[in-house]
Amino acid sequence: MKDFDGKVALVTGTTGIGLATARRLAAGGAAIIACGIDRAANAALKAELESSAVGALVIGADVSVPDQVRDAVAVGVERFGGLDIIVNSAAVHPYGTVTSTDFETWNKAMSVNVGSIYLTAHFGIPEMVRRGGGAIVNVASVQGFACQQNVAAYATTKGAIHTLTRALALDHARSGIRVNSVSPGSIRTPILERAARGENGTDADVEAAYKRFGEAHPIGRIGEPEEVAELIAFLCSSKAGFCTGADYKIDGGLTAGIGVK
Ligand SMILES: NC(=O)c1ccc[n+]([C@@H]2O[C@H](COP(=O)([O-])OP(=O)(O)OC[C@H]3O[C@@H](n4cnc5c(N)ncnc54)[C@H](O)[C@@H]3O)[C@@H](O)[C@H]2O)c1
């Protein structure tokens, strides 16, 4: 018997941590409903998972659009018979201060990073209630606790995810729905690669940047998406039955110190 036999999991984001989580939950026996806007990543995940024993649906969806999330939940529930797990990993990562960030970019960060969590919960929780409970894991960030410069919109969304996680947990605990967040430090994914490339674009030495980022973490390296997926899988599983309303850092010790030597 695997951890997620008989379970149906909706995962947003089909690259990086979302991809690693979809793979981990599928390996644990869950049927997967994966939602993302990256067409190439969607096609690759579809080819990889749709032939899996339990099955997977990979849906091209913008998770900040209400109708698209409603339809993804409905199609997934029709195909697999219900919904037990939601993992919200989709996000955008704009750079800027509040003076350099235009309102459209600000609103997009809010609607993708936070609004999508509202939407998957809004449409997904009634389905979980029908199953007698479920688990939601939101991917936040260490930047929800302490942030870098020039990421005002992104960091704000990550703090909001911590708060929304607590609100969801309190409101739905008695329905058997547990809600937690994870806050990663630097993890080797496309978002970090974009940070590594920075202003040097394609000429950047990405591995050198990863080494530099890694040295800022007490453990001496950046993390891997599979390590985050493992924590998410634990929080989704029945082993985490007493965990709700909390955030779990997975940051190589980054936020344990104050960074002054
Ligand atoms: N990689 C890190 O260092 C790091 C650190 C802390 C937190 N995080 C968080 O981890 C999560 C996953 O990011 P990642 O590191 O795997 O990077 P990523 O870029 O691989 O993942 C983000 C995914 O969201 C998708 N996406 C963006 N807008 C969307 C939309 N409107 N609809 C549907 N999908 C959309 C992207 O296509 C992408 O697949 C994010 O919430 C990110 O903020 C990452």
The ligand as a Tripos MOL2 file, in Angstrom:
@<TRIPOS>MOLECULE
LIG
   44    48     1     0     0
SMALL
NO_CHARGES

@<TRIPOS>ATOM
      1 N1         13.0850   28.1440   -6.5280 N.am      1 LIG1
      2 C1         13.2470   28.8570   -5.4180 C.2       1 LIG1
      3 O1         14.3710   29.2370   -5.0410 O.2       1 LIG1
      4 C2         12.0480   29.2100   -4.5840 C.ar      1 LIG1
      5 C3         12.2580   29.7090   -3.3040 C.ar      1 LIG1
      6 C4         11.1520   30.0210   -2.5060 C.ar      1 LIG1
      7 C5          9.8750   29.8210   -2.9970 C.ar      1 LIG1
      8 N2          9.7040   29.3350   -4.2490 N.ar      1 LIG1
      9 C6          8.3300   29.1420   -4.7070 C.3       1 LIG1
     10 O2          8.1850   27.8330   -5.2270 O.3       1 LIG1
     11 C7          7.0600   27.8220   -6.1050 C.3       1 LIG1
     12 C8          7.4100   27.0910   -7.3610 C.3       1 LIG1
     13 O3          8.3990   27.8390   -8.0640 O.3       1 LIG1
     14 P1          9.6270   27.0930   -8.7200 P.3       1 LIG1
     15 O4         10.8150   27.4460   -7.9270 O.co2     1 LIG1
     16 O5          9.2880   25.6740   -8.9150 O.co2     1 LIG1
     17 O6          9.7700   27.8900  -10.1040 O.3       1 LIG1
     18 P2          9.0390   27.6230  -11.4890 P.3       1 LIG1
     19 O7          9.1710   28.8680  -12.2840 O.co2     1 LIG1
     20 O8          9.5640   26.3590  -12.0640 O.co2     1 LIG1
     21 O9          7.5130   27.3570  -11.0840 O.3       1 LIG1
     22 C9          6.4810   28.3050  -11.1790 C.3       1 LIG1
     23 C10         5.4330   27.7280  -12.0970 C.3       1 LIG1
     24 O10         4.2590   28.5410  -12.0780 O.3       1 LIG1
     25 C11         3.7600   28.5600  -13.3980 C.3       1 LIG1
     26 N3          2.8620   29.6950  -13.5580 N.ar      1 LIG1
     27 C12         3.1620   31.0180  -13.5260 C.ar      1 LIG1
     28 N4          2.0540   31.7350  -13.7240 N.ar      1 LIG1
     29 C13         1.0290   30.8620  -13.8910 C.ar      1 LIG1
     30 C14        -0.3490   31.0050  -14.1350 C.ar      1 LIG1
     31 N5         -0.9170   32.2090  -14.2490 N.pl3     1 LIG1
     32 N6         -1.1090   29.8900  -14.2550 N.ar      1 LIG1
     33 C15        -0.5410   28.6550  -14.1520 C.ar      1 LIG1
     34 N7          0.7540   28.4650  -13.9090 N.ar      1 LIG1
     35 C16         1.5380   29.5590  -13.7760 C.ar      1 LIG1
     36 C17         5.0040   28.6550  -14.2740 C.3       1 LIG1
     37 O11         4.7220   28.3510  -15.6290 O.3       1 LIG1
     38 C18         5.8830   27.6380  -13.5730 C.3       1 LIG1
     39 O12         5.6290   26.3400  -14.0650 O.3       1 LIG1
     40 C19         6.6660   29.2720   -6.3180 C.3       1 LIG1
     41 O13         5.5580   29.5730   -5.4880 O.3       1 LIG1
     42 C20         7.8890   30.0380   -5.8360 C.3       1 LIG1
     43 O14         7.5590   31.3310   -5.4110 O.3       1 LIG1
     44 C21        10.7520   29.0120   -5.0640 C.ar      1 LIG1
@<TRIPOS>BOND
     1     1     2 1
     2     2     3 2
     3     2     4 1
     4     4     5 ar
     5     4    44 ar
     6     5     6 ar
     7     6     7 ar
     8     7     8 ar
     9     8     9 1
    10     8    44 ar
    11     9    10 1
    12     9    42 1
    13    10    11 1
    14    11    12 1
    15    11    40 1
    16    12    13 1
    17    13    14 1
    18    14    15 2
    19    14    16 1
    20    14    17 1
    21    17    18 1
    22    18    19 2
    23    18    20 1
    24    18    21 1
    25    21    22 1
    26    22    23 1
    27    23    24 1
    28    23    38 1
    29    24    25 1
    30    25    26 1
    31    25    36 1
    32    26    27 ar
    33    26    35 ar
    34    27    28 ar
    35    28    29 ar
    36    29    30 ar
    37    29    35 ar
    38    30    31 1
    39    30    32 ar
    40    32    33 ar
    41    33    34 ar
    42    34    35 ar
    43    36    37 1
    44    36    38 1
    45    38    39 1
    46    40    41 1
    47    40    42 1
    48    42    43 1
@<TRIPOS>SUBSTRUCTURE
     1 LIG1         1 GROUP 0 **** ****
